[in-house]
Amino acid sequence: MIESKDTMAKVAVLGAGSWGTAIAFVLANNGHDTVIWARREEQVAEINEQHTNTRYLKDAKLPHNLRATSHLEEAIQQADAVILAVPTKAMRAMLADLNECVTTPMKWIHVSKGIEPDTLLRVSEVIEDVLRPELIESIVALSGPSHAEEVVEKKPTTVAVASHSLEAAQYAQDLFMNEAFRVYTNDDIIGVEIGGSLKNVIALAAGITDGMEQGDNAKAALITRGLAEITRLGVKMGANPLTFSGLAGLGDLIVTCTSVHSRNWKTGYALGRGQTLEEIEREMGMVIEGVRTAKATYQLAKLHDVSMPITEVLHAILFEGITLDKGVQSLMGRMKKQEVTDIFDDMF
């Protein structure tokens, strides 16, 4: 049994998409005074009155003690911790708004998975770039194999929380931990953020493989070689290579590349079946983090001079107009390599 919490916290969850709602679900069920911020008034009314958020989590019944508001100042008022759950595309604008209304140092915990294109900043770096230094008590990243649809069904889920501060990571661990939601601490915030972001890129490629009916052999190889790419780049950026064998690396990669809940896998699958990216984005109506992150990862690979052939081919498919068949031929026709040496070539 998980030990009961001695003190309950007041927590603001900013972002009422599927993952933000699932995170708020966990916190409210843990007994914390939880407020979720949503931009749309009709969504706020639904959460407060019907205790549902059907656009994002159709069948989930939310705790009655979870409250919603569309007023940012109200959400963060007297909060002990702020959970940033907006897509990375909206993160910089959200932080700019927070700069105007936060007055005291806060514990910032982000649950977003992505790299900002062009600046090539991880989410924790975007937080540091935008917020005034005096508003930052600590920054924690939460990541791991955790589909929102299963979290709200209280299916066993295990994640990692990472920070430069062990005390901050342990605070987040205590905040979220319960019988269905197990949390490990990690001191490698670079690796946790890189693993959580880049797995979306490989999931897009895995979906394309499935959509093209390339078979299980091809998909297993793609996931394995995708992990090698993630590890090479992550270590070049300062991450611990062991992180990529953990929850934010291999764990999240497996679930995102194989689950029908994965938006990135579904996007890749639709591409593999012949749909255009514009059609898919219009039908899905939700942010596909892997598309933006594919662009950023391609830029990072060039910046750090790291070999990432899967990422390069995916970038060419998404942004340069090459055909899927040509992309597959490009990967399969690469020069001969020695496996273990190839994985570690760019690391040290």
Secondary structure, DSSP 4 states (H G I P E B T S, - for coil): -PPPPSS--EEEEE--SHHHHHHHHHHHHTT-EEEEE-S-HHHHHHHHHTS-BTTTBTTPPPPTT-EEES-HHHHHTT-SEEEE-S-HHHHHHHHHHHHHH--S-EEEEE----B-TTT--BHHHHHHHHS-GGGEEEEEEEESS--HHHHTTT--EEEEEE-S-HHHHHHHHHHH--SSEEEEEES-HHHHHHHHHHHHHHHHHHHHHHHTT--HHHHHHHHHHHHHHHHHHHHHTT--GGGGGSIIIIIHHHHHHH-TT-HHHHHHHHHHTT--HHHHHHHH-S--HHHHHHHHHHHHHHHHT---HHHHHHHIIIII---HHHHHHHHHTSPP--HHHHHHTTT-
